[in-house]
Amino acid sequence: MSKKKNNRENDCVPLDLRVRKTVNPVTKIAEEILELNPVWAEDVQFVPYTPPPLSASALDHGRVEEWRERMAFIDEDLKWLLSLPHNRFWCQVIFDETLQQCLDTYLRLAPRNFDAASVLPPELLILHENVHKRVFMAYLRMSTHKESKEDFITVSTFGDILYENFLFDIPKIMDICALYGGETSTNTPLLRKMLENIFSKQPKYHGDLDATIPTIYETLDDILSRCGIKPKMEDPAAHPQKLSEVKNGPEAPLSLKQLEDIVLYLNDTSETLLAFMSTFPAVCDSFHRQGFVQRMACFYELIAPYFRQYLIDTELRKLKDKWKQVKLKLIKLCHVILHTCCIGLMESRESNGSDDHIQNCVEEYLQVLTSILSEKR
């Protein structure tokens, strides 16, 4: 009877405010413990994810079976996690570090759809696809503050839970987009809803994104330096930082492996950013405000002749093809930002008949184009 009464008392109360009545096994005294408390988390050891073997035929049977067993554990544990009721699910998510480690390693190490496909037997591919789906469903559920009329978390508390427990951060969000998003992905509508929930419930992520963009620029500067191209930074207070002044190249030519690493990094970064922006166009404004198009135009102008010089050898056909993909993606990134922040807004404002907004969009668009006129490529 007391249990039923306790359940009625918790009806329509946010999970973060609910308490559970229990008896202390040591003192035998009745206690009230919050529903979101580590004492309610199950002692489950989620195992970290490891990438599939590149070639099953090239590995011994024992290593393949070891990977299969690991994936089976992850699959079963995630299936169990998703079956938990609302209160137990959130206790596990917040207080189980092994779960977060499992999810984090999957986001970082799982093959992207633009990577070379691993050669695996069909049953292993199916197992990997099952894990892939369950990871997505776990993050989708983690981005939802209300599952039903009875099962929900206070909006402000939900945003703090996401942020303070590092359930999401900008690198994780970008990795999720790279794995599940993109223009042609069937997951894009759900993923877009996920990101809308995260950014609307916790505005701090907008600030984190603003802080992340300069680190991307720093990495591009480092790539130029490795290639012997010394960027001369103009006054960043006047306008977005611009790269200029190309030197003759590195003192010692980069090895083929070093060139390949740079191209693969640029390919991964540009593909990830494309998936991020196409899935959630609202983030384009942060890149636009920080002069991303101008920065990419300068970077492209400096790096393109360098790779043209070192990728003449016909034996490097595969690397040359990958570099062509990188160049195309860098251009696409600029197109997405300009369309989202200028051209698309002009079109939508035209239908609404707002002359001031149209004029502002036109001025911004022309300002960007004018600022990159010197970048001939």
N, C-alpha and C positions, 0 to 999 in steps of 0.2 A: 504493500500500500504506500509506504513512504517513498519507494522508488518511483511509482507512478506519479505521486505528488511532485517529486523533484523534477520529473520530466516535464510536467505541466508548467512548473515555474520557469523552466528554461525555454519554453516555446516562445518563438519570436524575439528572443534575446540574442544579441550578437555573440558569436562564439568567443570573442575576446573578453566578454563580460560574464560569461557563464562560469558557474562553479559546480563542482561535483562533491557531494557529501560522501565521506568515507570514514572508516574507523582506523585509527592508527594501530597497527598490529603490535606495537611495543607498549604504548601507554594505555591502549584500549579507550582512548578519548575520541569522540566524534570530531572530525575536522572538515573544513571546506577548502578545497583546492581548485584553483582555476583550471578550466578545461585545457587551456594552452599552457601546459606545464610539462617539463621533461619526464616527469614520473610516469606519464601516460604513453610515452614513446616505446615501441617494441624494440627489443635488443636484436636487431637484424643487421648482419654484416653484408652490406652491398659491396660487390667487388668492382674495382676500376675497370673501365673499358680498355681494350687494346685493339689496334687495327687488324683487319683480316690479313692473312698471309698473302703476299703478292702473287705467289704461285703455289697452289697446293701440291702440284706434282713435284716441285723442287724441294719440298720439305719432307722430313720423315713423318711417318704416320703418327708418332707420339705427339709432335708439336701441333699437328692439325687437330687431333683429338683434344688436346689441352685447350685450344682456342674454342672448339665446339662446346666443351664443358663450361668454360667461362661465359660464353654467350647464352647458354641455356640457363645458368644461374641468374644472369642479369634479366633475361626474359621473364623468368618465373617471379623474381623479386619485384620487377616493375608491374607485372600483372597483379600481384598481391597488393602493391601500393595503390594502384588505381581502383581496386575493389573496396578499399577502406571507406567507411563513412566519413563525413565532412570533418568531424572533430579529430578523429584518429589520423586522417590524412595530413592535416595541418600540423599536428604534433610531430609526426614523422618527418615532414618536410623541414620544419624549423629546427628540430633538435637532433636529427640524425646526420652527423657529419659524413658518414660513409655514403649516404644517399647522394649528398651534394658532390662528393668526390666522383661518384659513378657518373652522374649527369655531366659534370664539368669535363671529365676525360672524354666522354662521348662527343661533346660539342667541339673540343679541340682536335680530336684525333680521327673522327669518323671521315671516311672518304666523301669529298664533295662530288656533286653530279658532273662537274667539269674535270674531275681527275680521271686518270686512267682506271678503268674498271678492274677490280681484282679478279683473278681467275679462281673461282671457287665452284665446287660441286653445287648442283641445284638446291640440295637440302640445306647447305650452309648459307646460301644466298637467301633462302626463305627465312632462316633463323635470324639473319642480320636485318632483313626487312621488318620482321616482327619487332625487334628491339628498336629499330628506327621509328616505327609508328608509336611504340609505347613511350619513348622519350618525348616525342612531340606532344602526346596526350598528357603526359605529366606536366610539361611546361604550360600547356594550355589550361590545365586545371589550376596550376599555381598562379596564373594571371587572372583568375576569376574570383571576385570577392563575394559573389552571391550565387549559390547553386539552386536555392529554392527559397520559398517564403520562410522556412524555418532555419535553413542553413546559410548563414552569411556572416561577414565580418564588417565591422564599422569601417567606412571608407577611409577615413584618416588613419586609423590603425593599420588597415590593410596596406596602405602605401608605405608606412613605416616598417612593417614586417618585411615587405619586399626589399626595401633599401638597406635596413640595418642588418639583415641576415644575409645580404649579398645573394639573394635568390636570383636576382637579375642585375646585370650591369651592362654598360655599353658594349664591351667586347663579346659578352655572352649573347646579347641581343643580335649583334651582327653575325655571330656564328650560327645562331638559329635561323636567321634569314638566308645565310649561305646554304644551309642544309635543307631548308624546307620552303624557301620563298623563291622569288623570281617572277618574271613576266608570264611564264607558261605553266607555273606550278599550280596544281589543283588545290594545294594547301593555302594559297595566297589569301583568299577571303578570311579564313579562320586566323591566319597569322596576322593579318592586318587588324582584325578585331583584338587579338592578343596585345599588339603593340599599342593600340588606342587605349586599352584598359591600363596598361603599365604606365604610359606617359601621362594619362589624365589623372590617375590615382596618386602618382608620385611625380610632381613637377621637377624634383631635383634631377631627374634623368635628363631634362633639357640642358641644365647647367653642366652635367657630366659630359654630354655630347659636345657642347661648346668647348670644353676643356680637352676633349679627345682629338679634335681636328688639328690643333697645332702639333700634336705628337706625330700625326701622319705626315705633316710637312717636314718635321725634323728627320723622319725616316727617309723621305725623298732626298733631302739635303745630304744625308749620309751616303745614299746610293750614288749621287753625283760626285761626292768626294772620293768614293772608292773607284770611280771611273776617271779620276783625275780632273774632274770638272769642278772648278771652284766658284760656287755661287757668291755673287756680291749682293748683299742684302741692303736694300734701300730702307729709308726711314719707315719702320712699321707703323708709326703713329700717323703718318700722312695718308697711307692707303695700304691695302693688303701687301704683304711682303712679296717681292718679285725676284726671280732668279735671272741673272745675266752674266755675261763674261765667260766664255768657254775657253779653256786652255787646250793644249794639244793632246791631252790624254794622260793616263797614269805613267809614272816613271817606268814601271814594269808592266807589260800587258797583263791583263787579268787572264787567269786560266779559263779553259772551257767550263770547268765545274763552277767557277765563280760567276761567269756570265750566265750559266744556266740557273744558278741560285737566284740571281737578281731577276731574271725573266719570270721564273716561277713565283717569286714573291710578288712581283708586280701583277702577275696574272691572278693570283689568289686575292690580293688586296682589291684590285679593280672589280673582280667578279663579286666579291663580298659587298663592296659599296654599292654596286649596281643592284644586287638583290635587296639590300637594305632600303635604298631610295625608291625602287620600283614597288616594293611591298608597302612602304609607309612614306608616301611623298611628303608628308608634313615635315620630315627632318631635312628636306632639301633647303629650307630657309636658313638653317644654321650654317650649312656649307656655303650658301650664297652670300650671307652676311660676312663670312670670313674669306671671301675672295677665292673660292675654290676653283672657279673656272679660270681666272687669271693665273692662279698658281699652276694649274695643270697645263695651261698653254705655254707658260715659261718652261716648265719641266720637260714637256714634249719637245719644245724647240731645242733644248740643250741635249737631251738624251738620244733623240732620233738619229742624228748624224753619227754619233758614237757607235751605235749598234749597226748602222748601215756599213760602217767601216770594218767592223770586226765580224760581221756575219755574211761576208761575201762568199766564203768558201761553200761550195755546193754540198760538201759532206755534212754541213750543219743544217740540212734542210728541215729537220724536225724542230730544231731550236728557232730557225727563221720563221717557220709557220706559227710557233707559239708567240713569237715577238709580234707578228702581224695581228694576232688576236689581242695582245695587250694594247697595241696602238688603237685598234678599233674600240676596245672597251673604254679607254681613256677619253676618246671622243664622245662615246655614248654617255659617259658620266656627265660631261659638260652639257650635252643636249638635254638630258633629263633635268638638270638643275635649271637651265634657261627656260625650258618649256614649263616646268612646274612653277617657277617663281616669276616669270615674265610673260611668256607667250600664252600659256594656258590661262593666266589671270586676265590677260587682255581679252581673250575670247569669252570668258565667263562674264567679265564686266560689260562687254559689248551687249550681251543679251540682257543685262540689267540696266543698261543705258547710263552708267556712271562715268562721266567724262573725266573727272579728276583722277579716278583710279586708273583709267586707261592711260592717261597722260603720264602718271607716275611709273607705270609698267614700261611704257615706251622709253621713258628717260633712263630707267635702270638698264633696260636691254641695250640701248645705244651706248650707255656709259661702259658697260662690260665690253662690247665690241670695240669701242674706241681704245680702251686700255690694252687690248691685245693686238692692235694693228701691226705692231712691230714684230710679232711672232708669226713669221711668214708661213711656217708649216701648219 
